[in-house]
Amino acid sequence: MCGIIGRIGSGNALDHLLTGLENLEYRGYDSAGVAVQNGAGIEVRKRSGRVSELEETIDAPEGRVGIGHTRWSTHGPPTDENAHPHTDATEDVAVVHNGIVENHADLRNRLADRGHDFTSDTDTEVIPHLVQANLDAGFDNEGAFRRAVEELEGSYAVAVMIAGDHTIYAARSGSPLVVGVDDDAGEYYLASDVPAFLEYTDRVVYLEDGDVAIIGPDGADFTDLAGEPVPRTPETIDWDPEQAGKGEYDHFMLKEIYEQPTSLAQAVEGRIDDGIDLEEFPPGAFEGIDRVQFVACGTSYHAAMYGALSLTQAGVDARALLANEYGASSPPVDDRTLVVAVTQSGETADTLSALRRAVRKGARTVTVTNVVGSTAAREADDSLLIRAGPEIGVAATKTFSSQAVALTLLAGRIVEDALAGDGLSDLDSLLAAADRLPGDIERVLTESDAAEIARRYRDSRSYFFLGRGQGYPVALEGALKFKEITYEHAEGFASGELKHGPLALVTEETPVFTVFTGIEDDRTLANAEEAATRGAPVIAICPADHPAADVADAHLEIPETDPRLAGLLANVQLQLLSYHAAELLDRPIDKPRNLAKSVTVE
Ligand code: AGP
């Protein structure tokens, strides 16, 4: 977890650092801090709380070179002392770090024996002390940094400044790090993610595990830990800075919900024609695969369930598994197993761990992700981009729909190979629906009554979500979104499960949002009526002329479409419902309490 930034250029670094940290707050917002380098040495300003609080309370230290950090706590509570940057006792070395130093206790004990005093509970604090110890032992600055990094076990994206040296020393292993390059302006950046500096440059170099970047006023050099040069050339990112800002919307989440017509058009662009055409996976790419396992967490797990259904409905052996249960459940894996890691960030530790387990077991692996160059994309045999553009709101919205569509297309390709030529049934209907999807979503966004429904049921005790087939993961996702941003109790169920226990919870204070996709809808309607009989208000999410629209207490309309994509239209209604309910409760929608966008610890 955590976001780090570094900047070298002309003028004062502080504004760039603070802007970058604000753009990285989706990675954590327990504390924030900066360190800048000037003639007086290194000046550190840090505190618990958000970047805006840091900004309001600090004076403006000046310097051309600086590093900054926004924290999601792992070791030690979110206090001023535990905020980054951390320094050694002389304050000549400042460090920001994302990741976990697993051997920090051993290192701390060893350094303490040599007289080093520590002032925080963090694992990170050992790093400036290690660098300082190496400087004391006679190493030059670069040597002191490299030797310190060599001693670290665990995961890190780390940036180090040393007093009097206008250089940022950086290294990555297991946590993301990207360098931004603007040679014309003589400005160089370093960050956990591109939005941190996207308004200044779109030229980036993604560091790989084991890379060291030494960034000075004249540019960046890339080597391995031993100092051997590694070839890293900048690539141009095609996200524009506007995309990374909130624009006219009050929240990133709302903006991202409204971006879905565009993001879904991007997800299918060039991938559907007469059939499914994935340039990454030509016909035959999945020959020899007879079992598919999807591994993912949270919203991505719901998208994985969605993808797995397309396969099982076509007769292919497929399962979606929670990545954090993958080791414990130990499902059979061999070289005929395809393991698909579904992760928008590509950095979720649980998912990476499941992916690595699959690699060890000899599976063929694919990552479905939003982030080019992410760890999961690099560690899998192949990857498929969902092309959703940056998602800043902690609650995933547009990435869910783009994942579900990308996985449905991927499933279509797998089916063709696994069933030796037979593709998905009614492929033409699916492809036509995929082509219409952006327009259908636009219609839902324009005509939705979700704000009114959120108001009507705002005083309820619990919120239930039901669905069947592809409607089931959508019900789970609807409930996850609702609880995540409203802090109200919400649960998703397979429609038919309600009568096996949860019905005991149903009262007139538990609205039941029921998703109808066209798959066994008569049964789903019967399940919703079981709840209505016990007094629960039923809100049907279905097309206008659907039988459920007449019997339900309220109706959220979706256009008629192929059952395999109808759930994504219903999902947009549920996203809007959660958003408006959270707004009525005045919740911090983009940054719900206790959560972070990218969960890089297991
Ligand atoms: C969803 O709103 C959450 N932010 C969370 O469940 C998220 O989907 C999960 O942590 C997985 O993230 P990933 O897609 O980046 O792997």
Residues whose N, C-alpha, C, O or C-beta is under 5 A from the ligand:
A	BS01	AGP	C297 G298 T299 S300 V342 T343 Q344 S345 G346 T348 V394 A395 A396 A596 K597 V599
